[in-house]
Amino acid sequence: MKSSVLIGLVFLSVVVGCAPKKVVVTEAPVVKEIAAEKLEITAEVIAEGKNLYTTSCADCHSLYEKESFTAEQWKPIVLRMQKNTKLSDLQREKIYAYLTTPQF
């Protein structure tokens, strides 16, 4: 009797141990933010951003005017487009700075 209970418990533990587990994600995914405010905006940075925008972005589609979107609207656009290119975070920030900084 004891051996059949013991065998039953071992079998039950094997079945439960091998059952697929549910994965519950409790944390929200981390979203990269544009940190252009950390980038010192200079005429050189704006010029580099304009050059990157006109060369990198025009490879795939026609370019939008800077004024077509607000700074908040440009954030997700630039982040999404960076995934399609080989631009570094710094290059992405320069493009964002160009698109969102009024001409001075």
C-alpha positions in Angstrom: 0.0 0.0 0.0 2.8 2.4 1.0 4.7 1.7 -2.2 1.7 2.3 -4.4 1.1 5.7 -2.7 4.8 6.5 -3.1 4.8 5.5 -6.8 1.6 7.6 -7.3 3.2 10.7 -5.7 6.4 10.3 -7.8 4.3 9.9 -11.0 2.2 13.0 -10.0 5.4 15.1 -9.3 6.8 14.0 -12.7 3.6 15.0 -14.5 3.3 18.3 -12.7 7.0 19.0 -13.2 6.9 18.4 -16.9 3.7 20.4 -17.6 4.1 23.6 -19.6 4.4 26.7 -17.5 2.5 29.9 -18.0 4.8 32.9 -18.4 3.4 36.0 -16.8 5.1 39.3 -17.6 4.6 41.7 -14.8 6.9 44.5 -16.0 6.2 46.9 -18.9 8.7 46.7 -21.7 11.4 49.4 -21.6 10.8 52.1 -24.2 13.8 54.0 -25.5 13.4 57.7 -25.2 15.0 60.4 -27.3 17.4 62.3 -25.1 18.1 65.3 -27.4 18.0 67.5 -24.4 21.3 65.9 -23.3 22.8 66.8 -26.7 24.2 70.3 -26.8 22.4 71.9 -29.7 24.9 73.8 -31.9 24.9 74.9 -35.5 27.2 72.0 -36.2 24.8 69.5 -34.6 21.9 70.9 -36.6 23.9 70.8 -39.8 24.9 67.1 -39.2 21.3 66.3 -38.3 20.1 67.9 -41.6 22.8 66.0 -43.6 21.8 62.7 -41.9 18.1 63.3 -42.5 18.5 64.1 -46.1 20.9 61.2 -46.9 19.7 58.4 -44.6 16.0 59.0 -44.6 15.6 59.8 -48.3 17.0 56.4 -49.1 13.6 54.8 -48.4 11.0 57.5 -48.8 10.4 61.1 -49.6 11.2 63.6 -46.9 8.7 65.5 -44.8 9.1 69.1 -44.0 10.3 69.8 -40.5 7.2 71.6 -39.7 5.0 68.7 -40.7 5.1 67.4 -37.2 5.5 68.7 -33.7 8.5 67.7 -31.5 6.3 65.1 -29.7 5.1 63.7 -33.0 8.6 63.4 -34.3 9.8 61.3 -31.3 8.1 58.0 -32.2 8.7 58.6 -35.9 12.5 59.0 -35.5 12.7 56.1 -33.0 10.7 53.8 -35.4 12.8 54.8 -38.4 16.1 54.2 -36.6 15.2 50.6 -36.4 15.1 50.5 -40.2 18.5 52.0 -40.6 22.0 51.6 -39.2 22.0 54.9 -37.4 23.5 55.2 -33.9 21.6 56.7 -31.0 23.8 59.9 -31.4 22.9 60.2 -35.1 19.3 59.7 -34.3 19.4 62.4 -31.7 21.1 64.8 -34.2 18.3 64.1 -36.7 15.7 64.8 -34.0 17.5 68.0 -33.0 17.5 69.1 -36.6 13.8 68.3 -37.0 12.7 70.0 -33.8 15.0 73.0 -33.4 13.8 76.2 -35.0 16.4 77.8 -37.3 18.6 80.2 -35.5 
